[in-house]
């Protein structure tokens, strides 16, 4: 049973504009410069000025290690753009990367701000340089020195600092229990590559066959190279506005119909109740309690693919298929193609488009719903889209609708 619509306060919020900087494998540009490019583009796209922006939200905020994981914090953007903010927020512990957007929705719904610019920036490609991804992982880098704390105290002694190892456990458990196959994982990667070929900013645009996918080097069984996202440099920004302040802006408001933020399991990457499911199970279930819409109403799905298996997990958690049925759901690639019944990760996702975290998916959903996606535009444009980010114990999702 859904709640009283008046209690669904996220519906007072909308996406009014989006922007993105240059995206590349190793741009060698100042990460704050990339961040400002994205923020200014989003503000202009919404038809606003810097004077209209009275809020800022970001994930994860300024961080130390690992290098390249964050390009800027809220303070830096507020200062650089000379913003007068009534509300701002940044932080690492949130409902996936989209938690920062969800908090902005709550802020405008509560009247703390009218227009919030939200951003996520990375420079992991430049940070790792020519040394490979290990250079930006805990325990890697110069001399390999690293003082472990928290859960890393248990992972580093086993040379397991990477989420590639942790998420591989979920995939292996899913394979063992439900018969999921490596080839089924491959359809997530192949679909992403087909879509990336039409995205001029994508990192990988060369055609890829199933043989190419299966013959790529193993990273952490069952994951091989193209099951893992592509580190890059780039920034993405969105403007979250109060619906009553967005009616006359440049783009029709994209209403935030519902959000999913729940975490009912342990706050652990490796000790959940069921290793075939992640915290997205809770976030996805919550989403559908806050709307009368159903999974069958969704016309576009932009689902996190830091690793290919996470996308399968989101398909199950959001009810597009039953538990254990995501492998057959994507098999053959027809159902998830741009012209299929559920177009999936239409910009190439992170597997081929580049690791821009959940913000890249939200940007893509918005341009698709506004009919501004160019050569990769799906039919419609879509009226209902779901965006999901995160894996393991950090997950969040949004359901967007074109203003009705």
C-alpha positions as CSV (number, residue, x, y, z in Angstrom):
1,X,0.0,0.0,0.0
2,X,1.4,3.4,-0.9
3,X,1.4,6.4,1.4
4,X,-0.7,9.5,1.3
5,X,0.7,11.5,-1.7
6,X,1.0,14.6,0.5
7,X,3.6,12.7,2.6
8,X,5.8,12.0,-0.4
9,X,7.7,15.2,0.0
10,X,10.3,14.5,-2.8
11,X,7.5,15.2,-5.3
12,X,8.0,18.9,-4.4
13,X,11.4,18.6,-6.1
14,X,12.4,18.3,-9.7
15,X,15.5,18.1,-12.0
16,X,15.6,21.4,-13.9
17,X,19.0,21.2,-15.6
18,X,22.1,19.1,-16.1
19,X,25.6,19.6,-17.2
20,X,28.8,17.7,-17.8
21,X,32.5,18.7,-18.4
22,X,34.8,17.1,-20.9
23,X,35.2,13.4,-20.1
24,X,38.3,11.5,-21.0
25,X,40.7,8.7,-19.9
26,X,43.4,11.1,-18.7
27,X,42.6,14.7,-19.4
28,X,45.3,16.1,-17.1
29,X,43.1,19.0,-16.2
30,X,42.6,20.5,-12.7
31,X,39.7,18.6,-11.2
32,X,38.1,21.8,-9.7
33,X,38.1,23.3,-13.3
34,X,36.2,20.2,-14.5
35,X,33.8,20.6,-11.6
36,X,33.1,24.2,-12.3
37,X,32.6,23.5,-16.1
38,X,29.9,20.9,-15.1
39,X,28.2,23.2,-12.6
40,X,28.1,26.2,-14.9
41,X,26.8,24.1,-17.7
42,X,24.0,22.7,-15.5
43,X,23.0,26.2,-14.3
44,X,22.9,27.5,-17.8
45,X,21.0,24.5,-19.1
46,X,18.3,25.1,-16.5
47,X,18.0,28.7,-17.6
48,X,19.3,30.0,-14.3
49,X,22.2,32.2,-13.2
50,X,24.6,31.8,-10.3
51,X,22.5,34.4,-8.4
52,X,19.6,31.9,-8.5
53,X,21.6,29.1,-6.9
54,X,21.0,29.0,-3.1
55,X,22.2,25.5,-2.4
56,X,25.0,23.0,-3.1
57,X,25.2,19.3,-2.5
58,X,27.9,16.8,-3.4
59,X,29.3,13.3,-2.9
60,X,31.7,12.5,-1.4
61,X,33.1,15.9,-0.5
62,X,36.8,16.5,-0.2
63,X,38.7,13.3,0.5
64,X,42.3,12.2,0.9
65,X,43.0,8.7,-0.4
66,X,42.3,7.2,-2.8
67,X,43.7,9.7,-5.3
68,X,41.3,10.9,-7.9
69,X,38.1,9.8,-6.1
70,X,37.0,13.3,-5.5
71,X,37.6,16.4,-7.6
72,X,36.2,19.1,-5.3
73,X,34.1,19.8,-2.2
74,X,31.2,22.0,-1.5
75,X,33.2,24.7,0.0
76,X,35.5,25.0,-3.1
77,X,32.5,25.3,-5.4
78,X,30.7,27.8,-3.2
79,X,33.8,30.0,-3.0
80,X,34.8,29.7,-6.7
81,X,31.3,30.5,-8.0
82,X,30.7,33.1,-5.2
83,X,27.4,31.5,-4.3
84,X,25.1,32.7,-1.6
85,X,23.8,29.5,0.0
86,X,21.0,28.9,2.4
87,X,21.8,25.2,2.5
88,X,24.7,23.0,1.5
89,X,25.9,19.4,2.1
90,X,28.6,17.0,1.3
91,X,29.6,13.6,2.7
92,X,30.7,10.1,2.1
93,X,28.2,8.1,4.1
94,X,25.0,8.4,2.1
95,X,22.6,6.4,0.0
96,X,24.9,5.7,-2.8
97,X,26.2,8.6,-4.8
98,X,22.7,9.7,-5.4
99,X,22.2,10.3,-1.7
100,X,23.5,13.8,-2.3
101,X,20.8,14.5,-4.9
102,X,18.1,13.0,-2.6
103,X,19.2,15.2,0.2
104,X,18.9,18.2,-2.1
105,X,15.4,17.1,-3.0
106,X,14.5,17.0,0.7
107,X,16.1,20.5,1.2
108,X,14.1,22.2,-1.5
109,X,11.0,20.3,-0.4
110,X,11.5,21.7,3.1
111,X,11.9,25.2,1.8
112,X,15.6,25.5,2.8
113,X,16.6,26.3,-0.8
114,X,15.0,26.9,-4.2
115,X,17.7,25.7,-6.6
116,X,20.5,23.4,-5.5
117,X,23.4,22.5,-7.8
118,X,24.6,19.0,-7.1
119,X,27.8,17.6,-8.5
120,X,30.2,14.7,-8.6
121,X,33.7,14.9,-10.1
122,X,36.5,12.4,-10.5
123,X,40.0,12.4,-11.9
124,X,40.9,8.7,-11.3
125,X,42.3,8.3,-14.8
126,X,44.9,11.0,-14.4
127,X,45.6,10.0,-10.8
128,X,46.6,6.4,-11.8
129,X,48.6,7.6,-14.8
130,X,50.4,4.8,-16.5
131,X,50.7,2.7,-13.3
132,X,47.3,1.0,-13.5
133,X,44.4,1.0,-11.1
134,X,46.5,-0.4,-8.2
135,X,48.2,2.9,-8.0
136,X,45.0,4.5,-6.6
137,X,44.0,1.6,-4.4
138,X,44.7,1.4,-0.6
139,X,48.0,-0.4,-0.1
140,X,49.2,0.6,-3.6
141,X,51.0,3.7,-4.8
142,X,54.5,4.8,-3.9
143,X,56.1,2.0,-1.9
144,X,52.8,0.4,-1.1
145,X,52.7,1.9,2.3
146,X,49.3,2.3,3.8
147,X,48.0,2.4,7.4
148,X,44.9,0.3,7.4
149,X,41.9,1.2,9.5
150,X,38.2,0.1,9.7
151,X,37.3,-2.7,7.4
152,X,40.6,-2.4,5.4
153,X,42.3,-3.9,8.4
154,X,40.6,-7.2,7.4
155,X,40.9,-6.8,3.6
156,X,44.5,-5.7,3.1
157,X,46.2,-8.7,4.6
158,X,44.5,-10.8,2.0
159,X,45.4,-8.4,-0.9
160,X,41.7,-7.5,-1.3
161,X,41.5,-3.7,-1.2
162,X,39.3,-3.5,-4.3
163,X,35.6,-3.7,-4.7
164,X,36.3,-6.0,-7.6
165,X,37.1,-8.7,-5.1
166,X,34.1,-8.0,-2.8
167,X,31.5,-7.7,-5.5
168,X,32.9,-10.8,-7.2
169,X,31.8,-12.8,-4.1
170,X,28.2,-11.7,-4.7
171,X,28.4,-12.7,-8.3
172,X,29.9,-16.1,-7.5
173,X,27.2,-16.8,-4.9
174,X,24.5,-15.8,-7.5
175,X,26.2,-18.1,-10.1
176,X,26.2,-21.0,-7.6
177,X,22.6,-20.6,-6.3
178,X,20.7,-19.5,-9.5
179,X,22.9,-20.8,-12.4
180,X,23.8,-17.4,-13.7
181,X,26.5,-17.6,-16.3
182,X,29.5,-15.6,-17.5
183,X,27.9,-15.1,-20.9
184,X,24.8,-13.6,-19.2
185,X,27.1,-11.1,-17.5
186,X,28.6,-10.4,-20.9
187,X,25.3,-9.1,-22.2
188,X,25.4,-6.2,-19.8
189,X,28.9,-5.3,-21.0
190,X,28.0,-5.8,-24.7
191,X,24.8,-3.7,-24.4
192,X,26.9,-0.9,-22.7
193,X,29.4,-1.0,-25.5
194,X,26.8,-0.8,-28.3
195,X,25.3,2.3,-26.6
196,X,28.7,3.9,-26.0
197,X,29.4,3.8,-29.7
198,X,26.8,6.6,-30.0
199,X,28.2,8.6,-27.0
200,X,31.0,11.0,-28.2
201,X,32.3,11.3,-24.6
202,X,32.5,7.5,-23.9
203,X,35.8,6.0,-23.0
204,X,35.4,2.7,-25.0
205,X,33.7,3.1,-28.4
206,X,35.2,0.3,-30.4
207,X,32.8,-2.6,-31.3
208,X,33.0,-5.6,-28.9
209,X,31.9,-9.1,-29.5
210,X,31.1,-11.8,-27.0
211,X,34.4,-13.5,-27.9
212,X,36.2,-10.2,-27.2
213,X,34.5,-10.0,-23.8
214,X,35.2,-13.6,-22.9
215,X,38.8,-13.5,-23.9
216,X,39.7,-10.4,-21.9
217,X,42.0,-10.8,-18.9
218,X,40.6,-12.0,-15.6
219,X,40.4,-9.4,-12.8
220,X,38.6,-11.3,-10.0
221,X,36.7,-14.4,-10.9
222,X,34.1,-14.2,-12.4
223,X,35.0,-10.7,-13.5
224,X,37.2,-10.0,-16.4
225,X,38.3,-6.6,-17.8
226,X,35.1,-5.6,-19.4
227,X,33.0,-6.4,-16.3
228,X,34.7,-3.5,-14.5
229,X,34.1,0.2,-15.0
230,X,36.6,2.4,-16.8
231,X,38.4,5.0,-14.7
232,X,38.3,8.5,-16.2
233,X,38.4,12.2,-15.5
234,X,35.1,14.2,-15.6
235,X,32.4,16.0,-13.7
236,X,28.6,15.9,-13.8
237,X,26.2,18.3,-12.3
238,X,22.4,18.5,-11.9
239,X,20.2,21.3,-10.7
240,X,17.5,20.3,-8.2
241,X,14.7,22.8,-8.0
242,X,11.4,23.3,-6.2
243,X,8.7,22.4,-8.6
244,X,6.8,25.7,-8.1
245,X,10.0,27.6,-8.9
246,X,10.8,25.6,-12.1
247,X,7.6,25.9,-14.1
248,X,9.0,28.7,-16.3
249,X,12.5,27.5,-16.7
250,X,14.1,26.3,-19.9
251,X,13.3,22.6,-19.6
252,X,10.0,21.0,-18.5
253,X,10.5,19.9,-14.8
254,X,11.4,16.2,-14.3
255,X,9.5,15.3,-11.2
256,X,11.1,13.2,-8.5
257,X,8.2,10.8,-8.1
258,X,9.8,8.6,-5.4
259,X,13.2,7.8,-3.8
260,X,14.6,4.6,-2.3
261,X,17.2,5.0,0.5
262,X,16.6,2.1,2.9
263,X,19.3,0.1,4.5
264,X,18.0,-2.7,6.7
265,X,20.9,-5.1,6.5
266,X,24.3,-4.9,8.1
267,X,26.5,-1.9,7.0
268,X,29.0,-4.3,5.6
269,X,30.4,-5.2,2.2
270,X,31.0,-8.8,3.0
271,X,28.7,-9.8,5.9
272,X,25.1,-9.4,4.7
273,X,22.3,-11.8,5.4
274,X,22.4,-13.1,1.9
275,X,25.5,-12.8,-0.3
276,X,23.4,-13.0,-3.5
277,X,21.7,-9.6,-2.7
278,X,23.0,-6.2,-1.7
279,X,21.5,-3.1,0.0
280,X,19.8,-2.2,-3.2
281,X,17.2,-4.8,-2.2
282,X,16.0,-2.5,0.6
283,X,16.3,0.7,-1.5
284,X,14.4,-0.8,-4.4
285,X,11.6,-2.1,-2.2
286,X,11.2,1.2,-0.5
287,X,11.0,3.1,-3.8
288,X,7.8,1.2,-4.9
289,X,6.1,2.0,-1.5
290,X,6.2,5.7,-2.3
291,X,4.4,5.6,-5.7
292,X,1.4,4.1,-7.4
293,X,3.6,3.4,-10.5
294,X,5.0,-0.1,-11.0
295,X,8.1,-1.5,-12.6
296,X,6.1,-2.2,-15.8
297,X,5.5,1.6,-16.1
298,X,9.3,2.3,-16.4
299,X,10.4,3.1,-20.0
300,X,14.1,3.7,-19.2
301,X,16.5,2.2,-16.7
302,X,19.9,3.7,-15.8
303,X,21.3,1.3,-13.4
304,X,24.7,1.3,-11.7
305,X,27.4,-0.9,-13.3
306,X,30.5,-0.4,-11.4
307,X,30.7,-4.1,-12.1
308,X,28.4,-5.9,-14.5
309,X,26.8,-8.0,-11.7
310,X,25.6,-4.9,-9.9
311,X,23.3,-4.1,-12.8
312,X,21.8,-7.6,-12.5
313,X,21.3,-7.1,-8.8
314,X,19.5,-3.8,-9.5
315,X,17.2,-5.4,-12.1
316,X,16.1,-7.9,-9.4
317,X,15.9,-5.3,-6.6
318,X,13.7,-3.0,-8.6
319,X,11.3,-5.8,-9.6
320,X,12.0,-5.9,-13.3
321,X,12.5,-9.7,-12.8
322,X,12.4,-12.2,-10.0
323,X,15.2,-13.0,-7.6
324,X,17.7,-15.1,-9.5
325,X,16.2,-14.3,-12.9
326,X,18.3,-11.4,-14.0
327,X,20.7,-13.6,-16.0
328,X,17.9,-14.9,-18.3
329,X,16.3,-11.4,-18.3
330,X,19.4,-9.8,-20.1
331,X,20.4,-12.9,-22.1
332,X,20.6,-12.1,-25.8
333,X,20.5,-8.3,-25.2
334,X,17.2,-7.7,-26.9
335,X,15.1,-6.8,-23.9
336,X,17.7,-4.2,-22.6
337,X,18.6,-2.7,-26.0
338,X,17.8,0.9,-26.8
339,X,14.8,-0.3,-28.8
340,X,13.9,-3.0,-26.3
341,X,11.2,-3.1,-23.7
342,X,13.6,-1.7,-21.0
343,X,16.4,0.4,-22.6
344,X,19.3,0.1,-20.2
345,X,22.3,2.3,-19.6
346,X,21.9,4.2,-22.8
347,X,25.1,6.2,-22.6
348,X,27.3,3.1,-22.2
349,X,27.2,3.2,-18.4
350,X,30.4,3.1,-16.5
351,X,31.6,-0.1,-18.2
352,X,32.2,1.7,-21.5
353,X,31.1,5.3,-20.9
354,X,33.4,5.9,-18.0
355,X,33.3,5.8,-14.2
356,X,31.3,8.9,-13.4
357,X,29.4,7.2,-10.6
358,X,25.6,7.6,-10.2
359,X,25.6,11.2,-11.5
360,X,26.4,10.0,-15.0
361,X,23.3,7.8,-15.0
362,X,21.1,10.7,-13.7
363,X,22.5,13.0,-16.4
364,X,21.7,10.4,-19.0
365,X,18.1,9.8,-17.8
366,X,17.4,13.6,-17.8
367,X,18.7,14.2,-21.4
368,X,16.7,11.1,-22.6
369,X,13.5,12.3,-20.9
370,X,14.0,15.8,-22.5
371,X,14.7,14.3,-25.9
372,X,18.2,15.7,-25.9
373,X,20.3,12.6,-26.2
374,X,21.2,12.9,-29.9
375,X,22.1,9.8,-31.8
376,X,21.4,7.5,-28.8
377,X,18.0,8.9,-28.1
378,X,15.4,6.2,-27.3
379,X,11.9,6.4,-28.7
380,X,9.4,8.4,-26.8
381,X,11.0,10.3,-25.2
382,X,10.5,8.3,-22.0
383,X,8.0,9.5,-19.5
384,X,9.1,7.4,-16.6
385,X,12.7,6.5,-15.8
386,X,14.5,4.9,-12.8
387,X,18.0,5.8,-11.8
388,X,20.0,3.7,-9.4
389,X,23.5,4.0,-8.0
390,X,25.7,2.1,-5.7
391,X,26.5,-1.5,-4.7
392,X,27.3,-3.5,-1.7
393,X,26.1,-1.5,1.4
394,X,25.7,1.9,-0.2
395,X,22.7,2.1,-2.5
396,X,20.0,4.6,-3.5
397,X,17.5,5.2,-6.3
398,X,15.1,7.7,-7.8
399,X,12.0,7.4,-10.0
400,X,11.6,10.3,-12.4
401,X,8.5,11.4,-14.4
402,X,8.0,14.0,-17.0
403,X,5.8,16.7,-15.5
404,X,2.2,15.7,-15.7
